[in-house]
């Protein structure tokens, strides 16, 4: 019996109640949202929040610095949030990046970085950069100690002791390979609060607080230099995603019938026999369930609009079945196919 991705067949020889067993779907791989995190290798394949392998539903965040620059004169945190969101949406290396929600890791006079990113209270969610594997903070409290010692060592590059920080840009590149690295406008203290008299949007000629992507101590991630908010060429900014989740993905599971059951009627005069089958499906997709006695055509129809289970990778349906349509000693075939 030939099977393909558009149609699946399960044959039942009613005389002997023999079912042709078809292969089960391949196990789907774990994937991270936005096409960045690699659960097989991120932090060695272990979720730092649980201490065990990544699993469906586990949460994490991503962080980057913007390669695009702008001034730091706005007093409205929403302006900076829109800026980092736009930079994420423009990523070429990660086309899905803009479908996430991104917030500025920085502070104005009225909104601190902690408040803006929802990390006033420790959320227990680890943070990774855009290489998809490197942990830079075990959780938000770890971030607000200056990104210090995220995974047992402060050594990241060969040029010296460098504290983990969002050292890659929205393309997953931009590591300068030297201490200090790229200047980042933060207006923020290492503990996530607003830097008094050096916040984003402060009136010139006062200066704003500027950190560095490759700081050589924990405080300098946030507080390395003082610069005019109108500095020529502008500034890069740190961005932090809202919490993201691990799900299943990878190669699509084969389109197959995975289970079949025939239940004869206990009272043929009062209730029908039933056939129950399970097939691999996509949530919300439509399927037709047809039958044949000779494989020369599929004139019989159990269902022309079976909807894929919204919460599962398989769908199960039961249908009344009249065994009289099968000739003595004959066969009965069921086929599931994609429907409009």
N, C-alpha and C positions, 0 to 999 in steps of 0.2 A: 504494500500500500504506500503510495507516494504522498508525502506531506510537504507543505510549503508554508511560508510566512503568512499567507492570506487565508489558508483553509486548513482545518485540522479534522481528522476523522477518527472516530472510536467505533470499532465494530463489535457487535454482540451477536453471537450465535445462540439464538434463543433455545434451540433444542437441547444444547449442553450447558447453557448459561455461561459461555466462555467469553471473557472480555479481553480485548487486545490492550495491553498496558503500554502506555506511551511514556517517554522520558519526562521527568520532573523538570521544572525550570531551573536554570543555573542560578547559583547564589549571587545576589547583587552585591557590588562593592559599595563601601561607604564613601561618601563624597561630602565636601563642605559646600556651603552656599557661596555664590559669587565666583565659583571656579578658581579658588585660590588655595585654600587649606587642603593638604594631603593627609588624611587621617592615618594612612599606612605608615607615614614617616614623621609627621608633626610631633615634635618632642619625643622622638624615638618610637612613635606609635602609641604613646601613653598619654591619656588626658591628665594633666597635672592636678586637676581639681578632684579627680577620683582615685588616681594612682593605678588605674587599670586601663586596658585598651579602650580606644574610642568606641562609642556605641551610638546607635540611632537616638537622636534627641539631645545628645551632649551639646553644650553651648560653648561658644568662644567669641572673641572679638578680633578684629584686624585693625592695624594702625599703619599710617604712612605719613610722609611729609610731602607737601605739594612742590612739584618742580616748577609750576607756574607761580608767579609772584604778584603781589599787590601791596598797596600801602596799608598802614595800620591806624588810620585816622578815624574810622567809624566807631561810634559809641554803641552801636546796635549789634548784639551778638548774632542776630539773625543774618546780617550781612556776611559775616564770616562763615556761618553754617552753609549758606547758599554757595559761597565761594568754594569750600572744600567739596561740597556735593557736586558742583559743576566739574571740578577737576577729576573726581572719581568717574563721572559719566564720560569724560573724554579719554579715559585710559584705552590705549590701543592693545596693550598686552593682556588686559583683563576686561573684555567687552561687557561682562556682567556686573562690573564693579559699581556702576551707577544705579543698579537696581536695589542696592542696599541703602540704608540711611546712615549718613555720615555727619558727625558733629565736630566742631572745632575743639581741639585740646588747647584751650587758651582762655583768657579772662578779660572781660571788660570791667568797668568800675562796679557795675550792678550785678553781673553774673559771673561767678567763678567757673573755672574749668570743671571742677567737681560737679557743680550744679548743672552745667550745660550738658555734660555727658551722662548724668544720672548715676554718678559714682560717689555721692556723698557717703553712702553706706556701702560697705564692701559687698560686691555682688558675687564674689567667688568664681568669676569667669576669667579664664586665662586669655592673654593677649599675644598675638603673633604678628610678625611683619609679612610683607607680601612675597616672600620667597616660598610661603606655604608650609614651612617647617620650623622656623626659628621662633622660639618662645622668648618674649621680652619681659613678660610679667606674669606671675602665677595668678594674680587677680588684681582688682583695682587698688587694694591697699598696697600691694607690691609696686604698682605703678606710682603711687603717690609717696613712696619712699625715695623717689628719684629714678625709678627703673633700676635700682641697684641689685646686683647679684640675682638675676632672674632664675638661673638654673645651676647655681653652685660655683660659678666662676665669673669674674668680671672681665676676662680676657676674650675679646672677639676678633680683633685684627692684629696683625703682626707688629704694628708700629707702636704698640704700648697698651697699658691697661685701660680699656675702653668700656664704659658702662653701657649696658643694653639700653636702647632707645629706639624710636621709630626711624631707623637709619636707612630705610629704602623708600623711594618715592612711589607714585601711583603706577609706575610701569614695572615695579619690582627691581628697580635699578637705582643708581645714584649714590651708592656707597663710595664716599670720597677716599677711603683707605688711609686717612690721616686723622690725627687728633683734631678735635673741634668740628671738623666737617662743615656742614651747611648751617648758616645762621637761621634760626627759627623764631619768629615773633610769637611770644607766649603771654606776656603780661601776668605771669603765674609764678607762684612759689613752688618749691619741690613737693609740698604737701597738697597741692591742688587748689589752694586759695588764691584770691586776687593779690597781686603784688601792689602794695600801697604806693601810690604816686608813680607807678611805672606800668599801669594797665594799658590795654589796647584802647585807643581812642582818647588818650589824655591830650589836653590842649598843648600845642607847641608853644614855646620851645622845650617843654619838658620831654624827657626821654621815656621810651618803653623798655620793658624787660625782654631780652633776647636770649634764647638758649642755643644749644648746638647738638646736632645729630650724633656726633662722635665725641661727646664730652668725656673728659678724663677724670671726672668725679661725679658723684650722683647729683649734686645740686646744679651742676653746669648744664645738665640736660635742659633745664628750665631757665637758669639764671647765670648766663655766661658773660653777656655784654649789655651795655645800655646804648640804645640807638634812637635817633629821631624817628618819629612815626612816619615822617615824609621822606625817609632815606631814598636817595636815587636808586632806581631799579626795584624798589619794594622788598618784600620779605616772602619767604616760604612759611607755611604753617603746618602744624601737626593736625591730623584728622584721625578720629576714632569711630569705628562702626558701632551701631547698635548691636545687641547680642545676635549672633548667628547660630544656626543649628546644623548638626550632622544628620544626613539622611542617606538613603540608599540610592544608588545610581549605577554608573558604569554601563557596560553592554546591556542592551535590553534583554529581558528574560525571553526564552523561546515561547512562541505562541502555540501552546499545546493544551490538550485536555489532560488534566492530571488525575482525575478521579471519576469513576462512573459506578452507579449502583442501580440495579433493577429490583423493584419491590413488587412482587405479584399481589394482586388484590386478595384480601382475606374473604371478601364477599363480592364476587364478580357481578352479581346482580344489583348491588347497591353502591359500590365504590370502584373507581378505576385502579388499574395497576399504575405504578409511577416509575419514571426514570429520573435520576438525579445525577447531574454532572457538574464538575468544577473545571474551569479553564483559567489560564493566565490571562490577565486583562489589564487595561489602563483605566484609572479612575474616570468615570463619566463617559467613556467611549461606548458606542453602540455596537451590538452584535446581533446577528441572526443565527438561530439554531434550527437546522434543517435535518431531514432524514431521507433515507433511501433504502430500498430492499435489494438493489442490484448494481449500484454505482454507475449506472448509465445516465442518471440524472438525479436531481434533488427536488422532487415534487412536493414532498411533505414538509410542513413547517410547524415547529413547536412555538417559535417566537421570532418576530421580525424586529424587535427593538429592546433587547435585553441590555440594560445599562450596567456598565462596569461598576463594581463596588467602589464607592468613593474613599474608603478607608483601608483598602487592601490591594494586593497585587494579584489577587485571584477573585473570581466570581463563581458563585454556586447557585444553580437554579434547579427546580423540580417541575416536571410536567406530567400530566395524565397520559397514559399510553395504552393503546388498544392492541393487544398482542395478536388479534385476529387478522391484522393487516399483513402478518408475516406467514408465508406458506409453510406447511409442516417441513421441518428440516432446513428451512431457509435462514438467511441472515438478515440482520437489521443494522444499518449504519447511521451514525449521527455525525453531523459536521457543524462546526462553529466557524463563522466567518465575520469579517468586519462589515458593518452596515452603515449606511449614510446617517 
